[in-house]
Amino acid sequence: MDHMRLILALVLSFLVFMAWNALFGPQSGPKPPAPERPLQEGAAAPPQAAPAPPPLEQPPLAAREEIASRTLIVDTPLYQARFREDAAAIESFILKRYRTRPEKDAPPMDLLPGKEGLAVPAVGLVKAAALAEGAKGFQAELAGERLGLNEGGGELIFRSRALPGLEIEKIYRFRADSYLIELEVHFVNRTEKPFADSPWIALKNDFPPHKGSSAFEGPSALVDRSLEQIPLSDIAKKSSLSGLVKWLALENRYFMAALVPIEPEAAEIALRRLAANGVEARYAASPRTFEPGAPVKFSFELFFGPKSLQVVRAAGRELERIVDFGTFDWLAKPCLWILNFFYSLIPNYGVAIIILTVLTKILLWPLGTKSYKSMNQMKKLQPLLQEIRNRYKNDRKKMNEEIMRLHRTYNINPLGGCLPMLVQIPVFFALYRMLDQAIELRHAPFFGWINDLSAPDRLGNFDFAIPLMEPPYGIPVLTLVMGATMLWQQKMTPTTGDPTQAKLMMLMPAFFTFIFINFSAGLVLYWLVNNVLSIGQQYYIQKKFG
């Protein structure tokens, strides 16, 4: 379920409902429908690709016997990469600063599942059937089986002559202080004839099914300056992209594996689903002519690491575009910067969320005050409105005319209570996406039982399932308190006097509590604090103007 769309539909429906009742009051007959929503931007035209070389005769490429393969370890302060020698590819990438669970003794996060056939990056040639799943038969120029880097850099060189007439070399260069890995791939034609082909390089990974977040998961790419994100369910329908490719990535909620061409060019991206939950994203360069004995070189940067705005900005090459908070990204990123600033002062992200919520409320205080004042004025008009409805209950046109005249007489805008709320919607959704996707909140503790602000709040851990609740199963204390504050706020809100509307409005807290039960604790905390501040503001307005 897309939580963001559901909440937006609820909020907009609620505002339309309020506006209709403010303008015309409850009437028998059909009710008005609810509104809808938009999307994003365009991009520059793709540069013209160089014309492909003429198709020349290609030498037969048949595989030789496989040789015994070692497991090689590259160890840095940030990660430990485990290479499969015969594929010259990474089959495990352990991030030392991130754990699989909030507990201190939890194992570190491994970005690659280590499954057969999922070592990355695989390389090959488009027309070479023997390389359809990637070149094999590599041997490493490493005496031992471990390359340790505490500072500075190092490199790992693999060579393969497993195919007659073709030599492939993969050179990895590592830096101790970076998640970026430089990769050079050299193809050398060892026959006497030239041939034409397109080199390819591929990323693969697993995407186990799960729920509970609005974050995008799947293949993404920056093509012709436009961010392309292909949901896992759409890969069959949109299995290819083409244009000037700046980078290609496989991403989940908090981490990513990215392939970045050093010299971007017009290229083809092919996507496909693999066995079980696997996905492959294959980058095919424009065709080249492979002259005898002359190496054809391709240079890339690989990034395996967190989707931290600070980290990907430092990596450069527009990788920060992968941290995308949706329609209100322009608002969410400044909010994330402010959240991190408060965290630098008080190292607790729960406290930082509370301070950010208070700051947001202060900035939106005038709009909230205007909304509550308008609702208070409308409450005072209820006896007169009810009298008009009773008098003209059989003449709807006349009833609406008299209601509008009453509004003009008392200089009241019937939408005055809704419009300020409408302006606040972008702020809510910007904070919603940011708090749901920011890696800073992953495994960030608040207090007591809340040891992970990115997960739903649960007190206890029951060994039985609870309907409509996603695991783990426990008491959602913070969510229930949030629902209670919504109910309190609803009781304070002036109504039109119509019992049907009053009953519907009283259902809203229960409905929102049901929706929020599987939201992250960080988002629930924001909503709870915002409710408490709104109750205080509403109480102040009612005392002053009531």
C-alpha positions in Angstrom: 0.0 0.0 0.0 1.3 3.5 -0.9 0.8 5.2 2.5 1.6 8.6 1.1 -1.2 8.5 -1.6 -3.6 7.2 0.9 -3.0 10.0 3.4 -3.1 12.6 0.7 -6.4 11.3 -0.5 -7.7 11.3 3.1 -6.5 14.9 3.8 -7.8 16.3 0.5 -11.1 14.5 0.9 -11.4 15.9 4.4 -10.7 19.5 3.2 -13.2 19.2 0.3 -15.8 17.8 2.8 -15.1 20.7 5.2 -15.3 23.3 2.3 -18.6 21.9 1.0 -20.2 22.0 4.5 -18.8 25.5 5.1 -20.3 26.8 1.8 -23.6 25.0 1.7 -24.1 23.0 4.8 -25.3 19.4 4.9 -28.0 18.8 2.2 -29.7 15.8 0.9 -28.7 14.6 -2.5 -25.4 13.6 -4.2 -22.1 14.6 -2.5 -19.2 16.2 -4.4 -16.3 14.1 -5.5 -12.7 14.4 -4.2 -9.6 15.9 -6.1 -6.4 14.5 -7.6 -2.6 15.1 -8.1 0.5 15.7 -10.5 4.2 14.8 -11.2 7.8 16.1 -12.3 10.0 17.6 -15.0 11.7 17.3 -18.4 15.3 16.9 -19.6 17.7 18.0 -22.3 17.8 16.2 -25.6 20.2 13.2 -25.7 23.5 13.8 -27.5 23.9 12.0 -30.8 25.7 8.7 -30.4 28.7 8.1 -32.6 27.8 6.0 -35.6 28.5 2.3 -34.9 31.4 0.7 -36.7 30.6 -1.6 -39.6 29.8 -5.1 -38.5 33.1 -7.0 -39.0 33.7 -10.7 -38.8 33.8 -11.8 -35.2 36.1 -14.6 -34.0 34.5 -17.6 -32.5 34.5 -17.3 -28.7 34.2 -20.7 -27.0 34.8 -21.2 -23.2 37.7 -23.2 -21.9 37.9 -25.3 -18.7 37.2 -23.5 -15.5 40.1 -23.1 -13.1 40.1 -23.3 -9.3 38.9 -20.1 -7.8 39.9 -18.3 -4.6 38.0 -16.0 -2.3 39.8 -12.7 -2.0 39.2 -10.1 0.8 39.6 -6.3 0.5 39.5 -4.8 4.0 39.1 -1.0 4.6 37.9 1.0 7.7 34.5 1.4 5.9 33.8 -2.0 4.4 35.0 -5.5 3.7 34.6 -6.7 0.1 34.8 -10.4 -0.7 35.8 -11.2 -4.3 35.1 -14.3 -6.3 38.4 -14.8 -8.2 37.1 -16.6 -11.3 34.5 -14.0 -12.0 36.7 -11.0 -10.8 33.5 -9.8 -9.1 32.2 -8.9 -5.6 30.0 -11.5 -3.9 29.8 -9.9 -0.5 30.1 -6.2 0.6 29.9 -5.7 4.3 29.4 -2.2 5.6 31.2 -1.9 8.9 29.3 1.2 10.2 25.8 -0.3 9.7 24.2 -3.3 11.4 21.3 -5.5 10.3 19.4 -4.8 13.5 19.5 -2.1 16.2 21.1 -4.4 18.8 24.8 -3.7 19.5 25.7 -7.4 18.9 23.9 -7.5 15.5 26.0 -8.5 12.5 27.1 -5.8 10.1 25.1 -5.1 7.0 26.0 -7.0 3.8 24.8 -5.3 0.7 25.2 -8.4 -1.5 23.5 -11.7 -0.7 26.4 -13.9 -1.8 24.0 -16.0 -3.9 25.2 -18.0 -6.9 25.2 -15.9 -10.1 24.8 -12.5 -8.3 28.5 -11.5 -8.0 29.0 -8.0 -9.4 29.9 -6.4 -11.7 29.8 -9.0 -14.5 31.2 -7.9 -17.9 30.9 -9.2 -21.4 30.2 -8.5 -25.1 26.7 -8.2 -26.5 27.3 -10.6 -29.5 29.4 -13.1 -27.7 27.1 -15.9 -26.6 29.8 -17.5 -24.4 29.8 -14.2 -22.4 26.0 -14.0 -22.0 26.3 -14.3 -18.2 29.6 -12.6 -17.9 33.3 -13.4 -18.4 34.8 -16.1 -16.2 38.2 -17.7 -15.8 39.9 -14.8 -14.2 43.1 -15.0 -12.1 44.2 -12.3 -9.6 47.7 -10.8 -9.4 47.7 -11.2 -5.6 50.1 -13.4 -3.7 47.9 -13.9 -0.7 44.1 -13.8 -0.3 43.7 -10.5 1.6 44.4 -6.8 0.7 44.2 -4.6 3.9 43.9 -0.9 3.6 44.0 1.3 6.8 44.8 4.4 4.8 45.8 5.4 1.3 44.8 3.2 -1.6 45.5 -0.1 -3.3 44.5 -2.1 -6.4 43.5 -5.6 -7.4 44.1 -6.8 -11.0 42.3 -9.8 -12.6 43.1 -11.3 -16.0 41.2 -13.8 -18.1 42.1 -15.7 -21.2 39.4 -18.3 -20.8 38.1 -17.5 -24.3 40.2 -18.1 -27.4 41.2 -14.9 -29.1 40.0 -12.5 -26.3 41.8 -11.3 -23.2 39.9 -9.4 -20.5 41.5 -7.4 -17.7 39.6 -5.9 -14.7 41.5 -3.5 -12.5 39.9 -2.4 -9.2 41.4 0.6 -7.3 40.3 1.2 -3.6 40.6 4.1 -1.2 40.5 3.5 2.5 38.3 6.5 3.2 35.7 6.1 0.4 32.9 3.9 -0.7 33.9 4.6 -4.3 35.9 1.9 -6.2 37.5 2.7 -9.5 37.1 0.0 -12.1 38.9 -0.3 -15.5 37.9 -3.0 -17.9 40.3 -3.8 -20.8 39.3 -6.0 -23.8 42.1 -7.1 -26.0 41.5 -8.8 -29.4 44.2 -11.5 -29.6 43.1 -12.7 -33.1 44.4 -11.4 -36.5 41.1 -9.8 -37.5 39.1 -6.9 -36.2 35.6 -7.3 -35.0 32.7 -5.0 -33.9 30.8 -5.4 -30.7 29.3 -3.5 -27.7 30.9 -4.2 -24.2 28.5 -4.5 -21.3 28.7 -4.4 -17.6 26.0 -5.4 -15.1 24.8 -5.0 -11.6 22.7 -7.6 -9.8 21.0 -7.9 -6.5 18.2 -9.4 -4.5 15.0 -7.5 -3.5 13.1 -9.6 -0.9 9.5 -8.6 -0.7 8.5 -6.5 2.3 6.1 -3.7 3.3 6.1 -0.7 5.5 7.8 2.2 3.6 7.1 4.6 0.8 10.7 4.5 -0.3 11.5 3.4 -3.8 13.2 0.1 -4.3 14.6 -1.2 -7.6 16.7 -0.1 -10.6 17.2 3.6 -11.2 19.3 5.7 -13.6 20.2 9.2 -14.5 19.5 9.3 -18.2 19.6 12.6 -20.2 19.6 14.4 -16.9 16.3 12.9 -15.9 16.0 10.6 -12.9 14.4 7.3 -14.0 13.0 4.9 -11.3 11.5 1.6 -12.5 9.4 -0.1 -9.8 10.1 -3.9 -9.5 6.6 -4.6 -10.7 7.1 -2.6 -13.9 10.4 -4.2 -15.1 8.5 -6.4 -17.6 6.8 -3.4 -19.1 9.8 -1.0 -19.1 12.8 -3.3 -19.5 15.1 -0.9 -21.4 16.3 2.7 -21.3 18.6 4.6 -23.7 20.3 8.0 -23.8 23.2 9.7 -22.1 23.7 7.7 -18.9 25.3 9.4 -16.0 24.9 6.5 -13.6 22.9 3.3 -13.1 21.9 1.9 -9.7 20.1 -0.8 -7.8 18.7 0.8 -4.6 16.6 -0.1 -1.6 15.2 2.1 1.2 18.6 2.9 2.7 21.4 1.5 0.5 22.5 1.3 -3.1 25.0 -0.2 -5.6 25.8 2.2 -8.4 27.7 2.1 -11.6 29.1 5.4 -12.8 30.8 5.8 -16.3 33.8 8.1 -16.0 33.0 9.5 -19.4 29.2 9.4 -19.9 28.1 8.3 -23.3 24.9 7.3 -25.2 24.2 3.8 -24.0 21.5 1.2 -23.6 20.3 -0.1 -20.2 18.5 -3.5 -20.1 16.6 -4.7 -17.1 15.5 -8.2 -16.3 14.1 -10.2 -13.4 16.3 -13.1 -12.3 15.3 -16.3 -10.3 13.5 -15.7 -7.0 13.8 -12.0 -6.2 16.9 -11.1 -8.2 17.2 -8.1 -10.6 19.9 -7.4 -13.2 20.6 -3.9 -14.7 22.9 -4.2 -17.7 24.7 -1.2 -19.2 25.7 -1.7 -22.8 28.1 0.9 -24.4 27.9 2.0 -28.0 29.6 -0.4 -30.5 33.4 -0.4 -30.8 35.8 -1.8 -33.3 38.3 -4.2 -31.6 41.5 -4.1 -33.6 44.0 -6.9 -33.2 46.3 -6.3 -30.2 44.8 -2.9 -29.3 43.1 -2.7 -25.9 39.7 -1.2 -25.7 39.3 0.4 -22.3 36.2 1.3 -20.2 36.5 3.2 -16.9 33.8 3.3 -14.2 33.4 4.1 -10.6 31.4 1.7 -8.4 29.6 2.9 -5.3 28.4 0.4 -2.7 27.1 2.2 0.4 24.5 4.2 2.3 22.0 6.6 0.6 23.3 9.4 2.9 23.0 12.8 1.3 26.3 13.8 2.8 28.1 10.7 1.5 26.7 10.7 -2.0 27.4 14.5 -2.4 31.0 13.8 -1.5 31.1 11.1 -4.1 30.1 13.6 -6.8 28.9 12.8 -10.4 25.3 13.8 -9.5 24.9 10.7 -7.3 23.0 12.9 -4.8 20.0 12.7 -7.2 19.4 9.2 -6.0 18.3 10.6 -2.6 14.9 11.6 -3.8 12.1 12.5 -1.4 9.5 12.8 -4.2 7.4 15.8 -5.2 8.4 17.9 -2.3 12.1 17.0 -2.4 13.0 20.7 -2.6 11.5 21.1 0.9 12.4 17.8 2.4 16.2 18.2 1.9 16.4 21.5 3.8 14.4 19.9 6.6 16.9 17.0 6.7 19.7 19.5 7.0 18.0 21.2 9.9 17.3 17.9 11.5 21.0 17.0 11.3 21.9 20.4 12.7 19.8 19.9 15.8 21.2 16.4 16.1 24.7 17.9 16.1 23.7 20.0 19.1 21.7 17.2 21.0 22.8 13.7 19.8 19.3 12.1 19.9 17.3 12.1 16.7 14.0 11.8 18.7 14.8 15.1 20.4 15.9 16.5 17.0 12.5 15.6 15.5 10.7 17.3 18.4 12.7 20.5 18.0 12.1 20.4 14.2 8.4 20.0 14.8 8.3 22.9 17.2 10.2 25.1 14.7 7.8 24.1 11.9 4.8 24.9 14.1 6.3 28.4 14.9 6.8 29.1 11.2 3.2 28.0 10.4 1.7 29.6 13.5 0.0 32.5 11.6 -1.7 30.1 9.2 -2.9 27.9 12.0 -4.2 30.9 13.9 -6.1 32.1 10.9 -7.6 28.7 10.4 -8.8 28.3 14.0 -10.2 31.9 14.1 -12.2 31.2 10.9 -13.6 28.0 12.4 -14.5 29.8 15.6 -16.4 32.5 13.6 -18.2 29.8 11.6 -19.3 28.2 14.9 -21.0 31.4 16.0 -23.0 31.5 12.8 -24.4 28.0 13.3 -27.7 29.1 14.8 -28.4 31.5 11.8 -27.2 28.9 9.3 -29.5 26.3 10.8 -32.4 28.7 10.7 -31.8 29.3 6.9 -31.6 25.5 6.3 -34.9 24.9 8.1 -36.6 27.8 6.3 -35.5 26.9 2.8 -35.2 23.2 3.1 -37.3 22.7 0.0 -35.6 25.3 -2.1 -31.9 24.5 -2.4 -31.1 27.4 -4.7 -32.6 30.0 -2.3 -30.9 28.3 0.7 -27.5 28.6 -0.9 -28.1 32.3 -1.9 -29.1 33.1 1.7 -26.1 31.3 3.1 -23.8 33.2 0.9 -25.5 36.5 1.8 -25.0 35.6 5.5 -21.3 35.1 4.9 -21.0 38.4 3.2 -22.9 40.2 5.9 -20.5 39.0 8.6 -17.5 39.2 6.3 -16.6 35.5 6.7 -14.8 33.4 4.1 -16.4 29.9 4.4 -13.1 28.4 3.1 -11.0 30.4 5.6 -10.5 27.4 7.8 -9.5 25.1 5.0 -7.1 27.1 2.9 -4.5 27.6 5.6 -4.6 23.8 6.2 -4.1 23.3 2.5 -0.9 25.4 2.5 0.5 23.2 5.2 0.1 19.9 3.2 3.5 20.3 1.4 5.2 20.6 4.7 3.6 17.5 6.1 4.4 15.4 3.0 8.0 16.7 2.8 8.5 15.7 6.5 6.7 12.4 5.9 9.0 11.3 3.1 12.2 12.6 4.8 11.4 10.9 8.1 10.5 7.7 6.3 13.6 7.5 4.1 16.5 9.3 5.8 19.2 6.8 6.7 20.1 8.9 9.7 17.0 7.5 11.5 17.8 3.9 10.7 18.4 2.2 14.1 18.5 5.6 15.8 17.2 5.2 19.4 14.9 7.7 21.2 14.2 6.5 24.7 12.8 3.4 26.5 11.4 0.8 24.1 11.9 3.0 21.0 15.3 1.9 19.8 14.8 2.4 16.1 13.0 5.6 14.8 12.8 4.1 11.3 10.7 1.1 12.5 7.1 1.0 13.8 7.0 1.5 17.6 6.3 -1.7 19.5 6.3 -2.3 23.2 7.0 -6.0 23.7 7.4 -8.7 21.1 4.5 -11.1 20.9 4.9 -14.5 19.4 1.5 -14.3 17.7 0.2 -12.2 14.8 -2.1 -9.2 15.2 -4.5 -8.5 12.4 -3.6 -5.5 10.2 -0.3 -5.1 12.0 3.0 -5.7 10.3 5.7 -7.6 12.3 7.1 -7.3 14.8 4.0 -7.6 16.9 3.6 -5.6 20.0 1.7 -2.7 21.6 2.0 0.5 19.5 2.1 2.8 22.5 3.3 6.0 20.7 0.7 5.5 17.9 -2.1 5.0 20.5 -1.1 8.2 22.3 -1.1 10.0 19.0 -4.6 8.7 18.3 -5.7 10.0 21.7 -4.3 13.5 20.9 -6.2 13.5 17.6 -9.4 12.6 19.4 -8.8 15.4 21.9 -8.2 17.9 19.1 -11.3 16.7 17.3 -13.4 17.3 20.3 -12.1 20.9 20.5 -12.8 21.6 16.9 -16.0 23.6 16.2 -18.5 21.6 14.1 -21.4 22.8 11.9 -23.9 21.3 14.3 -24.8 18.6 11.9 -24.8 15.2 13.7 -23.8 13.2 10.6 -20.8 15.4 10.1 -19.9 15.2 13.8 -19.9 11.4 13.7 -17.8 11.3 10.5 -15.3 13.7 12.1 -15.0 11.6 15.2 -14.0 8.6 13.0 -11.0 10.4 11.7 -8.8 9.8 14.7 -9.5 6.1 14.7 -8.8 5.9 10.9 -5.5 7.8 11.2 -4.5 5.6 14.2 -5.1 2.5 12.1 -3.0 3.9 9.2 -0.1 5.0 11.4 0.1 1.7 13.2 2.7 0.5 10.7 4.5 3.9 10.2 8.0 4.6 11.5 8.2 5.7 15.1 10.0 8.9 13.9 7.0 9.9 11.7 4.5 9.0 14.5 6.6 11.2 17.0 6.4 14.1 14.6 2.6 13.8 14.2 2.1 13.4 18.0 4.1 16.5 18.9 2.4 18.5 16.1 -1.0 17.4 17.5 0.0 18.5 21.1 1.2 21.9 19.8 -2.0 22.3 17.7 -4.2 21.6 20.8 -2.3 24.3 22.7 -2.8 26.8 19.8 -6.4 25.9 19.4 -7.0 26.3 23.2 -5.3 29.7 23.1 -7.5 30.9 20.1 -10.7 29.7 21.7 -9.9 31.5 25.0 -8.9 34.7 23.2 -11.6 34.9 20.5 -14.2 32.6 21.8 
